[in-house]
Amino acid sequence: MKFPMSTATGVIDRMVEGGWVCRDRSLKDRRVVEVRLTKRGREALRQMEEMGMAFCDAILNALDEKDQNAMLDILQKAARNVRFERNL
């Protein structure tokens, strides 16, 4: 994903203000700023992962086995294409 550095800085600023991440200067290179999840950020990530899994379960449970298999085939093809694109 490509976006301007100013956009990334703004997003990180808001995440710092929200207490989800913290910034640390690199000890090896002072030009580098490392961003780490805080305890609050790790908990938010855990909750988002749980919500994502529940969402996927709800979608899959609404499909019969034939449709689940068809969806799996499509997702596997998409994943292969993403891996291929990254290697270009």
N, CA and C of each residue as an Amber inpcrd file, in Angstrom:
protein
   264
   0.8440000  -1.1570000   0.0000000   0.0000000   0.0000000   0.0000000
   0.9010000   1.2350000   0.0000000   0.6120000   2.1620000  -0.9040000
   1.4160000   3.3730000  -0.9820000   0.5600000   4.5780000  -0.6170000
   1.1120000   5.4250000   0.2320000   0.4470000   6.6690000   0.6020000
   1.5090000   7.6330000   1.0740000   1.2030000   8.9340000   1.0750000
   2.2070000   9.9260000   1.4770000   2.6520000   9.7460000   2.9300000
   3.9150000  10.0600000   3.2100000   4.4510000   9.9480000   4.5700000
   3.6340000  10.8020000   5.5410000   3.1500000  11.9590000   5.0730000
   2.3570000  12.8220000   5.9530000   1.0780000  12.1260000   6.4050000
   0.5150000  11.2750000   5.5380000  -0.6750000  10.5160000   5.9070000
  -0.3340000   9.5170000   7.0070000   0.7700000   8.8060000   6.8400000
   1.1990000   7.8390000   7.8560000   1.4600000   8.5380000   9.1750000
   2.1180000   9.6960000   9.1100000   2.4250000  10.4430000  10.3390000
   1.1430000  10.8360000  11.0540000   0.1540000  11.3000000  10.2990000
  -1.1200000  11.6890000  10.9070000  -1.8310000  10.5220000  11.5570000
  -1.8160000   9.3850000  10.8900000  -2.4540000   8.1810000  11.4460000
  -1.7480000   7.7760000  12.7330000  -0.4200000   7.7500000  12.7000000
   0.3480000   7.3670000  13.8950000   0.1210000   8.3770000  15.0160000
   0.0760000   9.6780000  14.6850000  -0.2050000  10.7040000  15.7000000
  -1.5140000  10.3950000  16.4190000  -2.5620000  10.0660000  15.6610000
  -3.8660000   9.7770000  16.2720000  -3.8210000   8.4980000  17.0980000
  -3.0500000   7.5210000  16.6370000  -2.9280000   6.2780000  17.4020000
  -2.1690000   6.5110000  18.7050000  -1.1560000   7.3790000  18.6770000
  -0.4300000   7.7300000  19.9010000  -1.3750000   8.4450000  20.8620000
  -2.1400000   9.4110000  20.3400000  -3.0940000  10.1450000  21.1750000
  -4.1220000   9.2080000  21.8020000  -4.5120000   8.1720000  21.0640000
  -5.4800000   7.2040000  21.5760000  -4.8770000   6.1900000  22.5340000
  -3.5560000   6.1900000  22.6440000  -2.8980000   5.2610000  23.5580000
  -2.6890000   3.8710000  22.9880000  -2.8470000   3.7080000  21.6660000
  -2.7090000   2.3810000  21.0570000  -1.2810000   2.0450000  20.6670000
  -0.4740000   3.0660000  20.3850000   0.9240000   2.8440000  20.0330000
   1.7970000   3.8740000  20.7270000   3.0940000   3.5980000  20.7490000
   4.0580000   4.5780000  21.2460000   5.2210000   4.6260000  20.2570000
   5.8860000   5.7530000  20.2520000   7.0370000   5.9410000  19.3620000
   8.3090000   5.8700000  20.1950000   9.3230000   5.2600000  19.6110000
  10.6500000   5.2210000  20.2240000  11.6760000   5.5250000  19.1480000
  12.6520000   6.3390000  19.4930000  13.7660000   6.5900000  18.5670000
  14.6620000   5.3570000  18.5440000  15.1170000   5.0200000  17.3720000
  16.0360000   3.9000000  17.2290000  17.3660000   4.2550000  17.8960000
  17.9220000   3.3160000  18.6210000  19.2260000   3.5330000  19.2390000
  20.3420000   3.4420000  18.2050000  20.0700000   2.7440000  17.0940000
  21.0780000   2.5620000  16.0540000  21.1220000   3.7290000  15.0710000
  19.9650000   4.3330000  14.8160000  19.8770000   5.4030000  13.8210000
  18.8220000   6.3970000  14.2950000  19.2600000   7.5680000  14.7140000
  18.3490000   8.5580000  15.2990000  17.3100000   9.0720000  14.3130000
  17.5210000   8.8350000  13.0160000  16.5310000   9.2440000  12.0210000
  15.3240000   8.3180000  12.0160000  15.4810000   7.1400000  12.5760000
  14.4410000   6.1200000  12.5520000  13.5840000   6.2220000  13.8110000
  12.2780000   6.1960000  13.5940000  11.3340000   6.1720000  14.7110000
  10.6010000   4.8430000  14.6510000  10.6840000   4.0910000  15.7260000
  10.0010000   2.7960000  15.8020000   8.6400000   2.9980000  16.4690000
   7.6400000   2.3120000  15.9570000   6.2810000   2.3890000  16.4960000
   5.9220000   1.0210000  17.0420000   5.5000000   0.9910000  18.3030000
   5.1420000  -0.2730000  18.9670000   3.7250000  -0.1830000  19.5030000
   3.0500000  -1.3230000  19.5100000   1.7400000  -1.3890000  20.1560000
   1.9150000  -1.2780000  21.6590000   1.0280000  -0.5530000  22.2900000
   0.9820000  -0.5040000  23.7540000   0.1130000  -1.6710000  24.2350000
  -0.0140000  -1.8050000  25.5270000  -0.8990000  -2.8340000  26.0820000
  -2.3150000  -2.6130000  25.5660000  -2.7520000  -1.3530000  25.5600000
  -4.0850000  -1.0310000  25.0480000  -4.1920000  -1.4040000  23.5660000
  -3.1510000  -1.1510000  22.7950000  -3.1470000  -1.4960000  21.3810000
  -3.1940000  -2.9920000  21.1470000  -2.4540000  -3.7480000  21.9520000
  -2.4680000  -5.2110000  21.8140000  -3.8580000  -5.7610000  22.1370000
  -4.5020000  -5.1920000  23.1480000  -5.8550000  -5.6310000  23.5090000
  -6.8420000  -5.2830000  22.3900000  -6.7210000  -4.0920000  21.8140000
  -7.5960000  -3.6970000  20.7090000  -7.3920000  -4.6240000  19.5190000
  -6.1470000  -4.9670000  19.2210000  -5.8500000  -5.8860000  18.1250000
  -6.4680000  -7.2510000  18.3840000  -6.3490000  -7.7380000  19.6010000
  -6.9420000  -9.0320000  19.9610000  -8.4560000  -9.0020000  19.7390000
  -9.1000000  -7.9090000  20.1690000 -10.5510000  -7.7860000  19.9990000
 -10.9310000  -7.7220000  18.5180000 -10.1440000  -7.0040000  17.7230000
 -10.4280000  -6.9130000  16.2870000 -10.2710000  -8.2700000  15.6180000
  -9.2560000  -9.0300000  16.0440000  -9.0740000 -10.3750000  15.4850000
 -10.2690000 -11.2540000  15.8190000 -10.7550000 -11.1730000  17.0600000
 -11.9270000 -11.9540000  17.4640000 -13.1520000 -11.5460000  16.6530000
 -13.3360000 -10.2450000  16.4670000 -14.4760000  -9.7590000  15.6840000
 -14.3790000 -10.2300000  14.2400000 -13.1720000 -10.2000000  13.6880000
 -12.9730000 -10.6550000  12.3150000 -13.3010000 -12.1260000  12.1600000
 -12.8620000 -12.9230000  13.1240000 -13.1520000 -14.3610000  13.0710000
 -14.6520000 -14.6140000  13.2000000 -15.3200000 -13.8810000  14.0950000
 -16.7700000 -14.0500000  14.2660000 -17.5000000 -13.6550000  12.9860000
 -17.0260000 -12.6000000  12.3300000 -17.6240000 -12.1560000  11.0720000
 -17.4690000 -13.2370000  10.0060000 -16.2650000 -13.7890000   9.8830000
 -16.0200000 -14.8580000   8.9060000 -16.8710000 -16.0820000   9.2100000
 -16.9730000 -16.4430000  10.4930000 -17.7940000 -17.5900000  10.8800000
 -19.2510000 -17.3710000  10.4840000 -19.7500000 -16.1580000  10.7060000
 -21.1440000 -15.8560000  10.3640000 -21.3700000 -15.9910000   8.8650000
 -20.4250000 -15.5130000   8.0750000 -20.5540000 -15.6160000   6.6230000
 -20.5180000 -17.0800000   6.1960000 -19.5350000 -17.8230000   6.6880000
 -19.3930000 -19.2230000   6.2710000 -20.5580000 -20.0830000   6.7450000
 -21.0640000 -19.8140000   7.9370000 -22.1770000 -20.6120000   8.4630000
 -23.4640000 -20.3860000   7.6810000 -23.5470000 -19.2800000   6.9510000
 -24.7320000 -19.0050000   6.1390000 -24.6790000 -19.7370000   4.7950000
 -23.5310000 -20.3440000   4.4810000 -23.3580000 -21.0410000   3.2110000
 -23.4370000 -22.5500000   3.4030000 -23.9620000 -23.2270000   2.3810000
 -23.9240000 -24.6880000   2.4490000 -22.5110000 -25.1590000   2.0870000
 -22.2700000 -26.4580000   2.2260000 -20.9190000 -26.9900000   2.0320000
 -20.3950000 -26.7360000   0.6160000 -21.2540000 -26.8720000  -0.3760000
 -20.8460000 -26.6390000  -1.7690000 -20.3710000 -25.1910000  -1.9530000
 -21.1310000 -24.2390000  -1.4260000 -20.7540000 -22.8330000  -1.5460000
 -19.5070000 -22.5080000  -0.7230000 -19.3730000 -23.1450000   0.4370000
 -18.1630000 -22.9470000   1.2410000 -16.9350000 -23.4030000   0.4570000
 -17.0300000 -24.5630000  -0.1960000 -15.9050000 -25.0710000  -0.9870000
 -15.5910000 -24.1540000  -2.1680000 -16.6330000 -23.6360000  -2.8280000
 -16.4310000 -22.7100000  -3.9470000 -15.7440000 -21.4320000  -3.4490000
 -16.1760000 -20.9360000  -2.3000000 -15.5590000 -19.7320000  -1.7340000
 -14.1010000 -19.9910000  -1.3780000 -13.8270000 -21.1500000  -0.8130000
 -12.4530000 -21.5150000  -0.4750000 -11.5810000 -21.5550000  -1.7220000
 -12.0950000 -22.1240000  -2.7990000 -11.3330000 -22.1620000  -4.0570000
 -11.0080000 -20.7540000  -4.5490000 -11.9830000 -19.8750000  -4.5180000
 -11.7750000 -18.4940000  -4.9810000 -10.7580000 -17.7830000  -4.0990000
 -10.8720000 -17.9440000  -2.7860000  -9.9290000 -17.2850000  -1.8700000
  -8.5060000 -17.8120000  -2.0540000  -8.3800000 -19.1100000  -2.3140000
  -7.0530000 -19.6760000  -2.5530000  -6.4430000 -19.1210000  -3.8390000
  -7.2460000 -18.9600000  -4.8750000  -6.7700000 -18.3560000  -6.1180000
  -6.3300000 -16.9150000  -5.8760000  -7.1290000 -16.1810000  -5.1260000
  -6.7890000 -14.7850000  -4.8260000  -5.4870000 -14.7140000  -4.0390000
  -5.3080000 -15.6050000  -3.0740000  -4.0810000 -15.6140000  -2.2720000
  -2.8690000 -15.9210000  -3.1420000  -3.0020000 -16.8560000  -4.0790000
  -1.9020000 -17.1560000  -4.9960000  -1.5540000 -15.9360000  -5.8380000
  -2.5610000 -15.2180000  -6.3100000  -2.3250000 -14.0150000  -7.1140000
  -1.6240000 -12.9400000  -6.3110000  -1.9810000 -12.7890000  -5.0550000
  -1.3300000 -11.7900000  -4.1960000   0.1380000 -12.1570000  -4.0140000
   0.4190000 -13.4260000  -3.7580000   1.8130000 -13.8670000  -3.6060000
   2.5880000 -13.6340000  -4.8960000   1.9570000 -13.9110000  -6.0450000
   2.6080000 -13.7220000  -7.3280000   2.9180000 -12.2420000  -7.5360000
   1.9800000 -11.3680000  -7.2570000   2.1660000  -9.9270000  -7.4390000
   3.2880000  -9.3980000  -6.5630000   3.4160000  -9.9150000  -5.3730000
   4.4900000  -9.4590000  -4.4580000   5.8570000  -9.8210000  -4.9900000
   5.9490000 -10.9150000  -5.7470000   7.2400000 -11.3790000  -6.2620000
   7.6650000 -10.6580000  -7.5280000   6.8060000  -9.8420000  -8.1110000
   7.1740000  -9.1210000  -9.3440000   8.1330000  -8.0130000  -9.0890000
